[in-house]
Amino acid sequence: MKIYSQGDQAIVVSIEKEVSKDLTEDLLALKKYLSDKQYPFITEIVPTESDMMICYDARDMIKHHHIQSPFLYMKALMQTVQMEIKHEEEIVEPIEIPVVYGGKYGPDLDVLLTYYKMDFEKFVKLHKEQNYFVSMMGYTPGFPYLTGMNKRLFVNHTGGKKTFIPAGSVIIEGKKTGITTTDTHGDWLVIGYTPIRLFNPELENFTKLKLGDNVKFCAIQEEALDLGGFQPCQS
């Protein structure tokens, strides 16, 4: 574990492992530990795929908690915490995301099939048979970066030019799959569409997915969209 300063009121804990489910669980365990302790001077905890930034109020630490060096205190705290964090062992069923693959809902899929040298059925099978996990949230509210894609589907290029990408688009970028939560413009490779709304600012829990969640895709036909997309998934 590497610890370093990020400005004068934040510290970064970098768990030097390859991005994986175990790494995400390490970060979530650390975040839970710090949240449960309710340190009054910690103002925000921001996890990424392999790091976690902990923001703190240095002035409050010096003035009210008589801590002469906030950074050194936080560094020592993180070194102590790593000996105490524990994973909560629990089996969680994956969240099922129905997808209409290809056609007007996946305008980049045909080009990708040529790149992969495979047919549509093979692609869908490879994409939906994997167990994914949310390794990072970002870009837009509730946008999940999903790790776990079959290596056969990795790409080293983008769409070439930026185009309109509607909310609900299932995209591929590099080694990951993602799902757009708002209308946007970008050069992601769009392979399909889901009717599931992942971001709803009107709800208290406004994102459907969170860091560490397990996700499973399933294929549906376009006709199912008129029924809300909740028809049984294809085998």
C-alpha positions as CSV (number, residue, x, y, z in Angstrom):
1,M,0.0,0.0,0.0
2,K,1.4,3.4,-1.0
3,I,0.3,6.6,0.7
4,Y,1.0,10.1,-0.6
5,S,-0.3,13.7,-0.2
6,Q,-2.8,15.2,-2.7
7,G,-2.5,18.9,-1.9
8,D,-2.6,20.2,1.6
9,Q,-5.9,18.7,2.7
10,A,-6.1,15.3,1.1
11,I,-4.2,12.0,1.2
12,V,-4.3,9.2,-1.3
13,V,-4.1,5.5,-0.4
14,S,-3.0,3.4,-3.4
15,I,-3.5,-0.3,-3.1
16,E,-0.9,-1.6,-5.5
17,K,-2.8,-4.4,-7.1
18,E,-4.3,-5.1,-10.5
19,V,-7.9,-3.9,-10.8
20,S,-10.1,-6.8,-9.5
21,K,-13.1,-7.6,-7.4
22,D,-10.7,-8.2,-4.4
23,L,-9.1,-4.8,-4.9
24,T,-12.6,-3.1,-5.0
25,E,-13.5,-4.9,-1.8
26,D,-10.3,-3.7,-0.1
27,L,-11.2,-0.1,-0.9
28,L,-14.8,-0.5,0.2
29,A,-13.6,-2.1,3.5
30,L,-11.3,0.8,4.1
31,K,-14.1,3.3,3.3
32,K,-16.5,1.5,5.6
33,Y,-14.0,1.4,8.4
34,L,-13.3,5.2,8.2
35,S,-17.0,6.0,7.9
36,D,-17.9,3.9,10.9
37,K,-15.2,5.6,13.0
38,Q,-16.7,9.0,12.1
39,Y,-13.5,11.0,12.4
40,P,-14.8,14.6,12.7
41,F,-12.0,16.0,10.5
42,I,-12.5,13.7,7.5
43,T,-14.7,15.6,5.1
44,E,-14.9,13.2,2.1
45,I,-13.8,9.8,0.9
46,V,-13.5,9.3,-2.8
47,P,-12.6,5.8,-4.1
48,T,-11.4,5.1,-7.7
49,E,-10.4,1.8,-9.3
50,S,-7.1,1.3,-7.4
51,D,-6.9,4.3,-5.1
52,M,-8.9,6.2,-2.4
53,M,-8.6,9.9,-1.7
54,I,-9.4,10.9,1.9
55,C,-10.1,14.7,2.2
56,Y,-9.6,16.2,5.6
57,D,-9.9,19.6,7.3
58,A,-6.4,20.5,8.2
59,R,-7.4,23.7,10.0
60,D,-9.9,21.8,12.2
61,M,-7.2,19.2,13.0
62,I,-4.7,21.8,14.1
63,K,-7.1,24.1,16.0
64,H,-9.5,21.7,17.6
65,H,-7.6,18.4,17.8
66,H,-4.1,19.8,18.5
67,I,-2.6,17.8,15.6
68,Q,0.6,19.6,14.5
69,S,1.0,17.8,11.2
70,P,-2.3,16.8,9.6
71,F,-0.6,14.9,6.8
72,L,1.7,12.9,9.0
73,Y,-1.2,12.1,11.3
74,M,-3.4,10.9,8.4
75,K,-0.5,8.9,7.0
76,A,0.0,7.1,10.3
77,L,-3.7,6.6,10.6
78,M,-3.9,4.9,7.2
79,Q,-0.9,2.6,8.0
80,T,-2.7,1.6,11.2
81,V,-6.1,1.1,9.5
82,Q,-4.7,-1.4,7.0
83,M,-4.0,-3.8,9.8
84,E,-7.6,-3.6,11.0
85,I,-9.9,-3.6,8.0
86,K,-11.9,-6.7,7.4
87,H,-14.0,-7.9,4.5
88,E,-17.7,-8.7,5.1
89,E,-18.2,-12.1,3.6
90,E,-21.6,-12.2,1.9
91,I,-23.0,-13.7,-1.3
92,V,-24.9,-11.1,-3.4
93,E,-26.9,-11.9,-6.4
94,P,-25.9,-9.9,-9.5
95,I,-28.1,-7.1,-10.7
96,E,-29.5,-8.1,-14.1
97,I,-29.3,-5.6,-16.9
98,P,-31.4,-6.4,-20.1
99,V,-29.8,-5.2,-23.3
100,V,-30.9,-4.9,-26.9
101,Y,-27.7,-5.7,-28.8
102,G,-26.9,-4.2,-32.2
103,G,-29.0,-2.5,-34.9
104,K,-29.9,1.1,-34.3
105,Y,-29.4,0.5,-30.5
106,G,-25.8,-0.6,-31.0
107,P,-24.6,1.3,-34.1
108,D,-20.9,0.4,-33.6
109,L,-21.4,-3.4,-33.2
110,D,-21.2,-4.3,-36.9
111,V,-17.8,-2.7,-37.2
112,L,-16.7,-4.4,-34.0
113,L,-17.7,-7.8,-35.3
114,T,-15.4,-7.3,-38.2
115,Y,-12.6,-6.2,-35.9
116,Y,-13.2,-9.3,-33.7
117,K,-13.7,-11.6,-36.6
118,M,-16.8,-13.1,-35.1
119,D,-20.5,-13.2,-35.7
120,F,-23.3,-11.5,-33.8
121,E,-24.4,-14.6,-31.8
122,K,-20.8,-15.3,-30.6
123,F,-20.3,-11.7,-29.5
124,V,-23.6,-11.6,-27.5
125,K,-22.7,-14.9,-25.9
126,L,-19.2,-13.7,-24.8
127,H,-20.5,-10.3,-23.6
128,K,-23.4,-11.6,-21.5
129,E,-21.9,-14.7,-20.0
130,Q,-19.4,-12.8,-17.9
131,N,-19.9,-11.7,-14.3
132,Y,-19.0,-8.0,-14.1
133,F,-18.5,-5.8,-11.1
134,V,-18.6,-2.0,-10.7
135,S,-14.9,-1.1,-10.3
136,M,-15.5,2.7,-10.4
137,M,-18.2,5.3,-10.7
138,G,-17.8,8.5,-12.6
139,Y,-18.0,10.5,-15.8
140,T,-21.7,11.2,-15.2
141,P,-23.8,10.6,-12.0
142,G,-24.3,6.8,-11.6
143,F,-22.2,5.9,-14.6
144,P,-20.7,2.4,-13.8
145,Y,-17.3,1.2,-15.1
146,L,-17.8,-2.5,-15.3
147,T,-14.7,-4.8,-15.1
148,G,-14.8,-8.5,-16.0
149,M,-15.3,-8.4,-19.7
150,N,-14.0,-11.4,-21.7
151,K,-10.5,-10.7,-23.0
152,R,-11.7,-11.6,-26.5
153,L,-13.7,-8.4,-26.5
154,F,-11.0,-6.0,-25.5
155,V,-10.4,-3.1,-27.9
156,N,-7.6,-0.7,-28.4
157,H,-9.5,2.0,-30.3
158,T,-12.5,4.3,-30.0
159,G,-15.3,5.3,-32.4
160,G,-13.0,7.7,-34.2
161,K,-15.3,10.8,-33.8
162,K,-17.7,12.1,-31.2
163,T,-21.4,11.4,-31.8
164,F,-24.6,11.7,-29.8
165,I,-24.9,8.8,-27.3
166,P,-28.3,8.5,-25.5
167,A,-28.8,7.5,-21.9
168,G,-29.0,3.8,-21.5
169,S,-26.3,3.0,-24.2
170,V,-24.1,0.0,-23.4
171,I,-20.6,0.9,-24.5
172,I,-17.2,-0.7,-24.7
173,E,-14.0,1.1,-24.0
174,G,-10.7,-0.7,-23.7
175,K,-11.1,-3.5,-21.3
176,K,-14.4,-2.3,-19.8
177,T,-18.1,-2.1,-20.4
178,G,-20.1,0.9,-19.3
179,I,-23.7,2.2,-19.4
180,T,-24.4,5.8,-20.0
181,T,-26.8,7.4,-17.5
182,T,-27.4,10.7,-19.3
183,D,-27.5,11.8,-22.9
184,T,-24.0,12.7,-23.9
185,H,-21.5,13.1,-26.8
186,G,-18.5,10.9,-27.1
187,D,-16.4,8.4,-29.1
188,W,-17.3,5.3,-27.2
189,L,-18.2,2.2,-29.1
190,V,-21.9,1.6,-28.6
191,I,-23.0,-2.0,-28.7
192,G,-26.5,-1.9,-27.3
193,Y,-29.2,-0.2,-25.2
194,T,-30.8,-1.0,-21.9
195,P,-34.2,0.4,-20.8
196,I,-33.1,0.3,-17.1
197,R,-32.7,3.8,-15.7
198,L,-29.5,3.8,-13.7
199,F,-29.8,7.5,-12.6
200,N,-32.9,9.2,-11.2
201,P,-32.2,12.4,-9.3
202,E,-35.8,12.4,-8.0
203,L,-35.1,9.3,-5.8
204,E,-33.3,9.3,-2.4
205,N,-31.1,6.5,-3.7
206,F,-30.6,8.1,-7.1
207,T,-28.2,5.5,-8.6
208,K,-29.2,1.9,-9.2
209,L,-25.6,0.6,-9.2
210,K,-22.9,1.4,-6.7
211,L,-19.2,0.6,-6.3
212,G,-18.6,-3.1,-5.9
213,D,-22.0,-4.3,-7.2
214,N,-22.2,-7.4,-9.3
215,V,-23.8,-7.1,-12.7
216,K,-25.0,-9.6,-15.3
217,F,-26.2,-8.7,-18.8
218,C,-29.0,-10.5,-20.6
219,A,-30.2,-10.2,-24.2
220,I,-33.7,-9.0,-25.0
221,Q,-35.5,-8.3,-28.3
222,E,-36.4,-4.8,-29.4
223,E,-40.1,-5.6,-28.9
224,A,-39.5,-6.0,-25.2
225,L,-38.8,-2.3,-24.9
226,D,-42.4,-1.4,-25.4
227,L,-43.2,-3.5,-22.3
228,G,-40.5,-1.8,-20.2
229,G,-37.7,-4.2,-21.0
230,F,-38.7,-6.7,-18.2
231,Q,-39.4,-9.7,-20.4
232,P,-37.5,-12.9,-19.5
233,C,-33.9,-12.8,-20.9
234,Q,-32.9,-15.0,-23.7
235,S,-30.8,-18.1,-22.8
